[in-house]
Amino acid sequence: MTEEQGFHVARQRQRLTATVTDLDVERQRALLVGLIRSSNDRRRGESSLAELARLTDTAGSDPVTTHLVRRDRPDPATFLGKGKLRELVMESKADDIDVVVFDNELSPAQQRNLQQAFECDVVDRVALILDIFAQHAHTKEGMLQVELAQYRYRLPRLRGKGTEMSRLGAGINTRGPGETKLETDRRRILERVRKIERELKHAAKSRATRSKQRRRTGQPVVAIVGYTNAGKSTLFNRLTDAGVLVEDQLFATLDSTVRTLELPHGHTALVSDTVGFVRDLPHELVEAFRSTLEEVAEADLLLHLVDASDEDPDLQIRSVRDVLDEIGVDGIPELIVYNKIDVVDDVERQRLQSLHPDSVLVSAAEGDGIDDLLARITKGLGALSVDLTLEIPYARGDVIAEIHELGEVLSQEHTDTGTLVKARIPSEDVHQFRAFVA
């Protein structure tokens, strides 16, 4: 089977999985469990469990009940300890639970022991998010990135024989990377991992070439980043009329999209929509999607979109910045954009504005504040470049070439003494052309 045929088979399998999910009459019933170390962590733990419930629903299962367990440290064998485990096992059987989802990451041994105790599927937050990504990856590169992340997560968990490594079904943790039996030896799996890594490197080179070509147009790049479900795709569509899929689901967008953004006074920029972030985003996913996320590092301005209606928007901001730090994004100007202000009262708006005085308040769905946002984007990008009128002697064709390479030529006119060029030059490169300013 060729590589292209393999890709189409994988896509067909993914469509079939999605169809099973869509037609599933009786979804899996899920018990959610979180662990906190002290009573001071309760509010954060409850918020995290609420988010876990949304993740579980997005993955295709119904959260039936949740438990927040207080314990100084996780039990190395069962995570919960014998007493609490016995209590939850009894409850899971009474509620006919199909899958138990832990908000914390489980070790391979803990996961095996818990599955034996509950006698049903047990997954952690990492596996849950991987499963959602597997559902929402649509391009070849996106599918490869998810496949790589799944292998990296599952390799330490390979144990025993005769157990399916991935099952075709509609429940959590059933969408695997394509291998059918656990007895497939580690060597072959590692070979597949290396092949995927090579393919993703090739894709990254192609993306770098496209990025370089975009750079040569002289257009600045604006990247929309933010917490999952903050409304990035809605804002992207509002700004560019791109028609990108918008769903009220976590991680509805995985594949980055680039469109032209029309700014006031005839200016233009390129704007990209990126994958959403979440607290404790699995390291395996950050690594797998690193090449895609690194596009953000090449942006001239970050629109950091925040859900103004969330109970803890600052936690969203910190979570996004943690991921940006992990992929090495720093020093890029950032504009905080609070979205969904149409569902927030005036008191909360004032509070948010006081926390980040330079922020912009918008409603991407209703269009409120968009003109103000466009003006702020124009101002932010304008600070990165300078419009100059330069008179270049005919003998200095190398300077003309340098202007094209570094900036954007707005107009060009030939005179008796040389070429009169109006150009937009990055601020950091202006000093190279001071001698030619007309």
Contacts in CASP RR format, 6 or more apart in sequence:
PFRMAT RR
TARGET T0000
AUTHOR 0000-0000-0000
METHOD contacts of the structure
MODEL  1
MTEEQGFHVARQRQRLTATVTDLDVERQRALLVGLIRSSNDRRRGESSLA
ELARLTDTAGSDPVTTHLVRRDRPDPATFLGKGKLRELVMESKADDIDVV
VFDNELSPAQQRNLQQAFECDVVDRVALILDIFAQHAHTKEGMLQVELAQ
YRYRLPRLRGKGTEMSRLGAGINTRGPGETKLETDRRRILERVRKIEREL
KHAAKSRATRSKQRRRTGQPVVAIVGYTNAGKSTLFNRLTDAGVLVEDQL
FATLDSTVRTLELPHGHTALVSDTVGFVRDLPHELVEAFRSTLEEVAEAD
LLLHLVDASDEDPDLQIRSVRDVLDEIGVDGIPELIVYNKIDVVDDVERQ
RLQSLHPDSVLVSAAEGDGIDDLLARITKGLGALSVDLTLEIPYARGDVI
AEIHELGEVLSQEHTDTGTLVKARIPSEDVHQFRAFVA
1 9 0 8 1.000
7 140 0 8 1.000
7 143 0 8 1.000
10 143 0 8 1.000
10 178 0 8 1.000
11 143 0 8 1.000
13 168 0 8 1.000
13 178 0 8 1.000
14 134 0 8 1.000
14 135 0 8 1.000
14 137 0 8 1.000
14 143 0 8 1.000
14 175 0 8 1.000
16 168 0 8 1.000
17 135 0 8 1.000
17 168 0 8 1.000
17 169 0 8 1.000
17 170 0 8 1.000
17 174 0 8 1.000
17 175 0 8 1.000
18 135 0 8 1.000
20 168 0 8 1.000
20 169 0 8 1.000
20 170 0 8 1.000
21 60 0 8 1.000
21 135 0 8 1.000
21 169 0 8 1.000
21 170 0 8 1.000
21 171 0 8 1.000
24 60 0 8 1.000
24 170 0 8 1.000
27 60 0 8 1.000
27 61 0 8 1.000
27 62 0 8 1.000
27 170 0 8 1.000
27 171 0 8 1.000
28 60 0 8 1.000
28 61 0 8 1.000
28 62 0 8 1.000
28 98 0 8 1.000
28 99 0 8 1.000
28 170 0 8 1.000
28 171 0 8 1.000
28 172 0 8 1.000
29 61 0 8 1.000
29 62 0 8 1.000
29 64 0 8 1.000
29 95 0 8 1.000
29 96 0 8 1.000
29 97 0 8 1.000
29 98 0 8 1.000
29 99 0 8 1.000
30 56 0 8 1.000
30 61 0 8 1.000
30 62 0 8 1.000
30 63 0 8 1.000
30 64 0 8 1.000
30 97 0 8 1.000
30 98 0 8 1.000
30 99 0 8 1.000
30 100 0 8 1.000
30 101 0 8 1.000
30 172 0 8 1.000
31 64 0 8 1.000
31 65 0 8 1.000
31 66 0 8 1.000
31 67 0 8 1.000
31 88 0 8 1.000
31 91 0 8 1.000
31 92 0 8 1.000
31 95 0 8 1.000
31 97 0 8 1.000
31 99 0 8 1.000
31 100 0 8 1.000
31 101 0 8 1.000
32 49 0 8 1.000
32 52 0 8 1.000
32 53 0 8 1.000
32 56 0 8 1.000
32 63 0 8 1.000
32 65 0 8 1.000
32 66 0 8 1.000
32 67 0 8 1.000
32 100 0 8 1.000
32 101 0 8 1.000
32 103 0 8 1.000
33 66 0 8 1.000
33 67 0 8 1.000
33 69 0 8 1.000
33 80 0 8 1.000
33 88 0 8 1.000
33 100 0 8 1.000
33 101 0 8 1.000
33 102 0 8 1.000
33 103 0 8 1.000
34 45 0 8 1.000
34 48 0 8 1.000
34 49 0 8 1.000
34 52 0 8 1.000
34 66 0 8 1.000
34 67 0 8 1.000
34 68 0 8 1.000
34 69 0 8 1.000
34 102 0 8 1.000
34 103 0 8 1.000
34 104 0 8 1.000
35 68 0 8 1.000
35 69 0 8 1.000
35 70 0 8 1.000
35 71 0 8 1.000
35 74 0 8 1.000
35 79 0 8 1.000
35 80 0 8 1.000
35 102 0 8 1.000
35 103 0 8 1.000
35 104 0 8 1.000
36 42 0 8 1.000
36 44 0 8 1.000
36 45 0 8 1.000
36 68 0 8 1.000
36 69 0 8 1.000
36 70 0 8 1.000
36 71 0 8 1.000
37 70 0 8 1.000
37 71 0 8 1.000
37 72 0 8 1.000
37 73 0 8 1.000
38 70 0 8 1.000
39 70 0 8 1.000
42 68 0 8 1.000
42 70 0 8 1.000
44 315 0 8 1.000
45 68 0 8 1.000
45 103 0 8 1.000
46 68 0 8 1.000
47 311 0 8 1.000
47 312 0 8 1.000
47 315 0 8 1.000
48 103 0 8 1.000
48 279 0 8 1.000
49 66 0 8 1.000
49 68 0 8 1.000
49 103 0 8 1.000
51 278 0 8 1.000
51 279 0 8 1.000
52 63 0 8 1.000
52 66 0 8 1.000
52 101 0 8 1.000
52 103 0 8 1.000
52 125 0 8 1.000
52 128 0 8 1.000
53 63 0 8 1.000
53 66 0 8 1.000
54 250 0 8 1.000
55 125 0 8 1.000
55 128 0 8 1.000
55 129 0 8 1.000
55 132 0 8 1.000
55 250 0 8 1.000
55 278 0 8 1.000
56 62 0 8 1.000
56 63 0 8 1.000
56 101 0 8 1.000
56 128 0 8 1.000
56 172 0 8 1.000
57 63 0 8 1.000
58 132 0 8 1.000
58 249 0 8 1.000
58 250 0 8 1.000
58 251 0 8 1.000
59 128 0 8 1.000
59 131 0 8 1.000
59 132 0 8 1.000
59 135 0 8 1.000
59 171 0 8 1.000
59 172 0 8 1.000
60 170 0 8 1.000
60 171 0 8 1.000
60 172 0 8 1.000
61 98 0 8 1.000
61 99 0 8 1.000
61 101 0 8 1.000
61 171 0 8 1.000
61 172 0 8 1.000
63 101 0 8 1.000
64 95 0 8 1.000
64 97 0 8 1.000
65 91 0 8 1.000
65 95 0 8 1.000
67 88 0 8 1.000
69 80 0 8 1.000
69 84 0 8 1.000
71 80 0 8 1.000
71 81 0 8 1.000
71 84 0 8 1.000
74 80 0 8 1.000
74 104 0 8 1.000
74 110 0 8 1.000
75 81 0 8 1.000
75 110 0 8 1.000
76 107 0 8 1.000
76 109 0 8 1.000
76 110 0 8 1.000
77 109 0 8 1.000
77 110 0 8 1.000
77 113 0 8 1.000
78 85 0 8 1.000
78 110 0 8 1.000
78 113 0 8 1.000
78 114 0 8 1.000
78 117 0 8 1.000
79 102 0 8 1.000
79 104 0 8 1.000
79 106 0 8 1.000
79 110 0 8 1.000
79 114 0 8 1.000
80 88 0 8 1.000
85 114 0 8 1.000
85 117 0 8 1.000
88 100 0 8 1.000
88 118 0 8 1.000
89 117 0 8 1.000
89 118 0 8 1.000
91 97 0 8 1.000
92 100 0 8 1.000
92 118 0 8 1.000
92 120 0 8 1.000
97 118 0 8 1.000
97 120 0 8 1.000
98 120 0 8 1.000
98 121 0 8 1.000
98 171 0 8 1.000
99 120 0 8 1.000
99 121 0 8 1.000
99 122 0 8 1.000
99 123 0 8 1.000
99 171 0 8 1.000
99 172 0 8 1.000
99 173 0 8 1.000
100 114 0 8 1.000
100 118 0 8 1.000
100 120 0 8 1.000
100 121 0 8 1.000
100 122 0 8 1.000
100 123 0 8 1.000
101 122 0 8 1.000
101 123 0 8 1.000
101 124 0 8 1.000
101 125 0 8 1.000
101 128 0 8 1.000
101 172 0 8 1.000
102 114 0 8 1.000
102 122 0 8 1.000
102 123 0 8 1.000
102 124 0 8 1.000
102 125 0 8 1.000
103 124 0 8 1.000
103 125 0 8 1.000
104 124 0 8 1.000
104 125 0 8 1.000
105 124 0 8 1.000
105 125 0 8 1.000
105 126 0 8 1.000
106 114 0 8 1.000
106 122 0 8 1.000
106 124 0 8 1.000
108 156 0 8 1.000
108 157 0 8 1.000
108 159 0 8 1.000
111 122 0 8 1.000
111 123 0 8 1.000
111 124 0 8 1.000
111 157 0 8 1.000
112 159 0 8 1.000
114 122 0 8 1.000
115 121 0 8 1.000
115 122 0 8 1.000
121 172 0 8 1.000
121 173 0 8 1.000
123 131 0 8 1.000
123 172 0 8 1.000
123 173 0 8 1.000
125 280 0 8 1.000
125 282 0 8 1.000
126 153 0 8 1.000
126 282 0 8 1.000
126 284 0 8 1.000
127 153 0 8 1.000
127 172 0 8 1.000
127 173 0 8 1.000
128 172 0 8 1.000
128 173 0 8 1.000
129 251 0 8 1.000
129 278 0 8 1.000
129 281 0 8 1.000
129 282 0 8 1.000
129 285 0 8 1.000
130 146 0 8 1.000
130 149 0 8 1.000
130 150 0 8 1.000
130 153 0 8 1.000
130 282 0 8 1.000
130 284 0 8 1.000
130 285 0 8 1.000
131 171 0 8 1.000
131 172 0 8 1.000
131 173 0 8 1.000
131 174 0 8 1.000
131 175 0 8 1.000
132 250 0 8 1.000
132 251 0 8 1.000
133 146 0 8 1.000
133 149 0 8 1.000
133 251 0 8 1.000
133 254 0 8 1.000
133 285 0 8 1.000
134 146 0 8 1.000
134 150 0 8 1.000
134 175 0 8 1.000
134 176 0 8 1.000
135 175 0 8 1.000
136 251 0 8 1.000
136 252 0 8 1.000
136 253 0 8 1.000
136 254 0 8 1.000
137 143 0 8 1.000
137 145 0 8 1.000
137 146 0 8 1.000
137 254 0 8 1.000
137 255 0 8 1.000
138 254 0 8 1.000
138 255 0 8 1.000
139 255 0 8 1.000
141 200 0 8 1.000
141 203 0 8 1.000
141 255 0 8 1.000
141 292 0 8 1.000
142 254 0 8 1.000
142 255 0 8 1.000
142 289 0 8 1.000
142 292 0 8 1.000
144 196 0 8 1.000
144 199 0 8 1.000
144 200 0 8 1.000
144 203 0 8 1.000
145 200 0 8 1.000
145 285 0 8 1.000
145 288 0 8 1.000
145 289 0 8 1.000
145 292 0 8 1.000
146 177 0 8 1.000
146 285 0 8 1.000
146 288 0 8 1.000
147 176 0 8 1.000
147 177 0 8 1.000
147 178 0 8 1.000
147 196 0 8 1.000
148 193 0 8 1.000
148 196 0 8 1.000
148 197 0 8 1.000
148 200 0 8 1.000
148 288 0 8 1.000
149 282 0 8 1.000
149 284 0 8 1.000
149 285 0 8 1.000
149 287 0 8 1.000
149 288 0 8 1.000
149 289 0 8 1.000
150 176 0 8 1.000
150 177 0 8 1.000
150 284 0 8 1.000
151 177 0 8 1.000
151 189 0 8 1.000
151 192 0 8 1.000
151 193 0 8 1.000
151 196 0 8 1.000
152 193 0 8 1.000
152 284 0 8 1.000
152 287 0 8 1.000
152 288 0 8 1.000
153 282 0 8 1.000
153 284 0 8 1.000
154 165 0 8 1.000
155 186 0 8 1.000
155 189 0 8 1.000
155 190 0 8 1.000
155 193 0 8 1.000
158 165 0 8 1.000
158 182 0 8 1.000
158 186 0 8 1.000
158 189 0 8 1.000
159 182 0 8 1.000
160 182 0 8 1.000
160 183 0 8 1.000
161 182 0 8 1.000
161 183 0 8 1.000
162 181 0 8 1.000
162 182 0 8 1.000
162 183 0 8 1.000
163 181 0 8 1.000
163 182 0 8 1.000
164 180 0 8 1.000
164 181 0 8 1.000
164 182 0 8 1.000
165 176 0 8 1.000
165 178 0 8 1.000
165 179 0 8 1.000
165 180 0 8 1.000
165 181 0 8 1.000
165 182 0 8 1.000
165 184 0 8 1.000
166 174 0 8 1.000
166 175 0 8 1.000
166 176 0 8 1.000
166 177 0 8 1.000
166 178 0 8 1.000
166 179 0 8 1.000
166 180 0 8 1.000
167 174 0 8 1.000
167 176 0 8 1.000
168 174 0 8 1.000
169 175 0 8 1.000
179 189 0 8 1.000
179 192 0 8 1.000
200 288 0 8 1.000
200 291 0 8 1.000
201 291 0 8 1.000
203 291 0 8 1.000
204 291 0 8 1.000
204 294 0 8 1.000
207 291 0 8 1.000
207 292 0 8 1.000
207 295 0 8 1.000
211 295 0 8 1.000
211 298 0 8 1.000
214 221 0 8 1.000
214 258 0 8 1.000
214 270 0 8 1.000
216 404 0 8 1.000
216 405 0 8 1.000
217 408 0 8 1.000
218 407 0 8 1.000
218 408 0 8 1.000
218 424 0 8 1.000
219 260 0 8 1.000
219 268 0 8 1.000
219 269 0 8 1.000
219 270 0 8 1.000
219 408 0 8 1.000
220 269 0 8 1.000
220 270 0 8 1.000
220 300 0 8 1.000
220 301 0 8 1.000
220 381 0 8 1.000
220 384 0 8 1.000
220 385 0 8 1.000
221 269 0 8 1.000
221 270 0 8 1.000
221 271 0 8 1.000
221 272 0 8 1.000
221 298 0 8 1.000
221 299 0 8 1.000
221 300 0 8 1.000
221 301 0 8 1.000
222 261 0 8 1.000
222 269 0 8 1.000
222 270 0 8 1.000
222 271 0 8 1.000
222 272 0 8 1.000
222 299 0 8 1.000
222 300 0 8 1.000
222 301 0 8 1.000
222 302 0 8 1.000
222 303 0 8 1.000
222 377 0 8 1.000
222 381 0 8 1.000
223 271 0 8 1.000
223 272 0 8 1.000
223 274 0 8 1.000
223 295 0 8 1.000
223 296 0 8 1.000
223 299 0 8 1.000
223 301 0 8 1.000
223 302 0 8 1.000
223 303 0 8 1.000
224 232 0 8 1.000
224 235 0 8 1.000
224 236 0 8 1.000
224 271 0 8 1.000
224 272 0 8 1.000
224 273 0 8 1.000
224 274 0 8 1.000
224 303 0 8 1.000
224 305 0 8 1.000
225 232 0 8 1.000
225 274 0 8 1.000
225 276 0 8 1.000
225 277 0 8 1.000
225 296 0 8 1.000
225 302 0 8 1.000
225 303 0 8 1.000
225 304 0 8 1.000
225 305 0 8 1.000
225 320 0 8 1.000
225 324 0 8 1.000
226 232 0 8 1.000
226 274 0 8 1.000
226 276 0 8 1.000
226 277 0 8 1.000
226 304 0 8 1.000
226 305 0 8 1.000
226 306 0 8 1.000
226 316 0 8 1.000
226 320 0 8 1.000
227 276 0 8 1.000
227 277 0 8 1.000
227 278 0 8 1.000
227 305 0 8 1.000
227 306 0 8 1.000
227 307 0 8 1.000
227 310 0 8 1.000
227 316 0 8 1.000
227 319 0 8 1.000
227 320 0 8 1.000
228 250 0 8 1.000
228 251 0 8 1.000
228 276 0 8 1.000
228 277 0 8 1.000
228 278 0 8 1.000
229 248 0 8 1.000
229 249 0 8 1.000
229 250 0 8 1.000
229 252 0 8 1.000
229 307 0 8 1.000
230 276 0 8 1.000
230 305 0 8 1.000
230 306 0 8 1.000
230 307 0 8 1.000
230 316 0 8 1.000
230 339 0 8 1.000
231 246 0 8 1.000
231 305 0 8 1.000
231 307 0 8 1.000
231 339 0 8 1.000
231 340 0 8 1.000
231 364 0 8 1.000
232 253 0 8 1.000
232 273 0 8 1.000
232 274 0 8 1.000
232 276 0 8 1.000
232 305 0 8 1.000
233 244 0 8 1.000
233 245 0 8 1.000
233 246 0 8 1.000
233 252 0 8 1.000
233 253 0 8 1.000
233 273 0 8 1.000
234 246 0 8 1.000
234 339 0 8 1.000
234 364 0 8 1.000
234 365 0 8 1.000
235 303 0 8 1.000
235 305 0 8 1.000
235 337 0 8 1.000
235 339 0 8 1.000
235 362 0 8 1.000
235 364 0 8 1.000
236 242 0 8 1.000
236 244 0 8 1.000
236 257 0 8 1.000
236 259 0 8 1.000
236 271 0 8 1.000
236 273 0 8 1.000
237 243 0 8 1.000
237 244 0 8 1.000
237 246 0 8 1.000
237 364 0 8 1.000
238 364 0 8 1.000
238 367 0 8 1.000
238 370 0 8 1.000
239 261 0 8 1.000
239 271 0 8 1.000
239 370 0 8 1.000
239 374 0 8 1.000
240 259 0 8 1.000
240 260 0 8 1.000
240 261 0 8 1.000
240 271 0 8 1.000
242 257 0 8 1.000
242 259 0 8 1.000
242 273 0 8 1.000
244 253 0 8 1.000
244 257 0 8 1.000
244 273 0 8 1.000
245 252 0 8 1.000
245 253 0 8 1.000
246 252 0 8 1.000
250 278 0 8 1.000
251 275 0 8 1.000
251 276 0 8 1.000
251 278 0 8 1.000
253 273 0 8 1.000
253 274 0 8 1.000
253 275 0 8 1.000
253 276 0 8 1.000
254 275 0 8 1.000
255 275 0 8 1.000
255 292 0 8 1.000
256 272 0 8 1.000
256 273 0 8 1.000
256 274 0 8 1.000
256 275 0 8 1.000
256 292 0 8 1.000
256 295 0 8 1.000
257 272 0 8 1.000
257 273 0 8 1.000
258 270 0 8 1.000
258 271 0 8 1.000
258 272 0 8 1.000
259 270 0 8 1.000
259 271 0 8 1.000
259 272 0 8 1.000
260 268 0 8 1.000
260 269 0 8 1.000
260 270 0 8 1.000
260 271 0 8 1.000
261 268 0 8 1.000
261 269 0 8 1.000
261 270 0 8 1.000
261 271 0 8 1.000
261 377 0 8 1.000
262 268 0 8 1.000
263 269 0 8 1.000
263 374 0 8 1.000
263 377 0 8 1.000
263 378 0 8 1.000
263 381 0 8 1.000
264 374 0 8 1.000
264 375 0 8 1.000
264 378 0 8 1.000
265 378 0 8 1.000
267 378 0 8 1.000
267 381 0 8 1.000
269 300 0 8 1.000
269 377 0 8 1.000
269 381 0 8 1.000
271 303 0 8 1.000
272 295 0 8 1.000
272 296 0 8 1.000
272 299 0 8 1.000
274 292 0 8 1.000
274 293 0 8 1.000
274 295 0 8 1.000
274 296 0 8 1.000
275 289 0 8 1.000
275 292 0 8 1.000
275 293 0 8 1.000
277 319 0 8 1.000
277 320 0 8 1.000
277 323 0 8 1.000
278 319 0 8 1.000
279 315 0 8 1.000
279 319 0 8 1.000
280 319 0 8 1.000
281 319 0 8 1.000
281 323 0 8 1.000
286 293 0 8 1.000
286 323 0 8 1.000
286 326 0 8 1.000
286 327 0 8 1.000
290 327 0 8 1.000
293 323 0 8 1.000
293 327 0 8 1.000
294 327 0 8 1.000
296 302 0 8 1.000
296 324 0 8 1.000
296 327 0 8 1.000
296 329 0 8 1.000
296 332 0 8 1.000
297 327 0 8 1.000
297 328 0 8 1.000
297 329 0 8 1.000
297 332 0 8 1.000
299 332 0 8 1.000
300 332 0 8 1.000
300 333 0 8 1.000
300 381 0 8 1.000
300 384 0 8 1.000
301 332 0 8 1.000
301 333 0 8 1.000
301 334 0 8 1.000
301 335 0 8 1.000
301 377 0 8 1.000
301 380 0 8 1.000
301 381 0 8 1.000
301 384 0 8 1.000
302 329 0 8 1.000
302 332 0 8 1.000
302 333 0 8 1.000
302 334 0 8 1.000
302 335 0 8 1.000
303 335 0 8 1.000
303 337 0 8 1.000
303 373 0 8 1.000
303 377 0 8 1.000
304 317 0 8 1.000
304 320 0 8 1.000
304 334 0 8 1.000
304 335 0 8 1.000
304 336 0 8 1.000
304 337 0 8 1.000
305 337 0 8 1.000
305 339 0 8 1.000
306 313 0 8 1.000
306 316 0 8 1.000
306 317 0 8 1.000
306 336 0 8 1.000
306 337 0 8 1.000
306 338 0 8 1.000
306 339 0 8 1.000
307 313 0 8 1.000
307 316 0 8 1.000
307 339 0 8 1.000
307 340 0 8 1.000
308 338 0 8 1.000
308 339 0 8 1.000
308 340 0 8 1.000
308 341 0 8 1.000
308 343 0 8 1.000
308 344 0 8 1.000
308 348 0 8 1.000
308 349 0 8 1.000
308 352 0 8 1.000
308 361 0 8 1.000
309 340 0 8 1.000
309 343 0 8 1.000
309 344 0 8 1.000
310 316 0 8 1.000
313 338 0 8 1.000
313 352 0 8 1.000
314 355 0 8 1.000
317 336 0 8 1.000
324 330 0 8 1.000
333 380 0 8 1.000
333 383 0 8 1.000
333 384 0 8 1.000
335 358 0 8 1.000
335 359 0 8 1.000
335 360 0 8 1.000
335 376 0 8 1.000
335 377 0 8 1.000
335 380 0 8 1.000
336 356 0 8 1.000
336 358 0 8 1.000
336 359 0 8 1.000
336 360 0 8 1.000
337 359 0 8 1.000
337 360 0 8 1.000
337 361 0 8 1.000
337 362 0 8 1.000
337 373 0 8 1.000
338 349 0 8 1.000
338 352 0 8 1.000
338 356 0 8 1.000
338 359 0 8 1.000
338 360 0 8 1.000
338 361 0 8 1.000
338 362 0 8 1.000
339 362 0 8 1.000
339 363 0 8 1.000
339 364 0 8 1.000
340 363 0 8 1.000
340 364 0 8 1.000
340 365 0 8 1.000
341 349 0 8 1.000
341 361 0 8 1.000
341 362 0 8 1.000
341 363 0 8 1.000
341 368 0 8 1.000
342 363 0 8 1.000
342 365 0 8 1.000
342 366 0 8 1.000
342 368 0 8 1.000
344 352 0 8 1.000
349 361 0 8 1.000
352 359 0 8 1.000
352 361 0 8 1.000
353 359 0 8 1.000
353 361 0 8 1.000
360 369 0 8 1.000
360 372 0 8 1.000
360 373 0 8 1.000
360 376 0 8 1.000
361 368 0 8 1.000
361 369 0 8 1.000
362 368 0 8 1.000
362 369 0 8 1.000
362 370 0 8 1.000
362 372 0 8 1.000
362 373 0 8 1.000
363 369 0 8 1.000
364 370 0 8 1.000
383 427 0 8 1.000
384 426 0 8 1.000
384 427 0 8 1.000
385 407 0 8 1.000
385 424 0 8 1.000
385 425 0 8 1.000
385 426 0 8 1.000
385 427 0 8 1.000
386 424 0 8 1.000
386 425 0 8 1.000
386 426 0 8 1.000
386 427 0 8 1.000
386 430 0 8 1.000
387 410 0 8 1.000
387 422 0 8 1.000
387 423 0 8 1.000
387 424 0 8 1.000
387 425 0 8 1.000
388 422 0 8 1.000
388 423 0 8 1.000
388 424 0 8 1.000
388 425 0 8 1.000
388 430 0 8 1.000
388 433 0 8 1.000
388 437 0 8 1.000
389 420 0 8 1.000
389 421 0 8 1.000
389 422 0 8 1.000
389 437 0 8 1.000
389 438 0 8 1.000
390 399 0 8 1.000
390 403 0 8 1.000
390 420 0 8 1.000
390 421 0 8 1.000
390 422 0 8 1.000
390 423 0 8 1.000
390 433 0 8 1.000
390 436 0 8 1.000
390 437 0 8 1.000
390 438 0 8 1.000
391 415 0 8 1.000
391 417 0 8 1.000
391 418 0 8 1.000
391 419 0 8 1.000
391 420 0 8 1.000
391 421 0 8 1.000
391 436 0 8 1.000
391 437 0 8 1.000
391 438 0 8 1.000
392 399 0 8 1.000
392 400 0 8 1.000
392 403 0 8 1.000
392 418 0 8 1.000
392 419 0 8 1.000
392 420 0 8 1.000
392 421 0 8 1.000
392 436 0 8 1.000
393 417 0 8 1.000
393 418 0 8 1.000
394 418 0 8 1.000
394 419 0 8 1.000
396 436 0 8 1.000
399 433 0 8 1.000
399 436 0 8 1.000
400 419 0 8 1.000
400 421 0 8 1.000
402 432 0 8 1.000
403 409 0 8 1.000
403 421 0 8 1.000
403 423 0 8 1.000
403 425 0 8 1.000
403 433 0 8 1.000
406 425 0 8 1.000
406 426 0 8 1.000
406 429 0 8 1.000
406 432 0 8 1.000
407 423 0 8 1.000
407 424 0 8 1.000
407 425 0 8 1.000
407 426 0 8 1.000
407 429 0 8 1.000
408 423 0 8 1.000
408 424 0 8 1.000
409 421 0 8 1.000
409 422 0 8 1.000
409 423 0 8 1.000
410 422 0 8 1.000
410 423 0 8 1.000
410 424 0 8 1.000
411 421 0 8 1.000
411 422 0 8 1.000
412 419 0 8 1.000
412 420 0 8 1.000
412 421 0 8 1.000
412 422 0 8 1.000
413 419 0 8 1.000
413 420 0 8 1.000
413 421 0 8 1.000
414 420 0 8 1.000
420 438 0 8 1.000
425 433 0 8 1.000
END
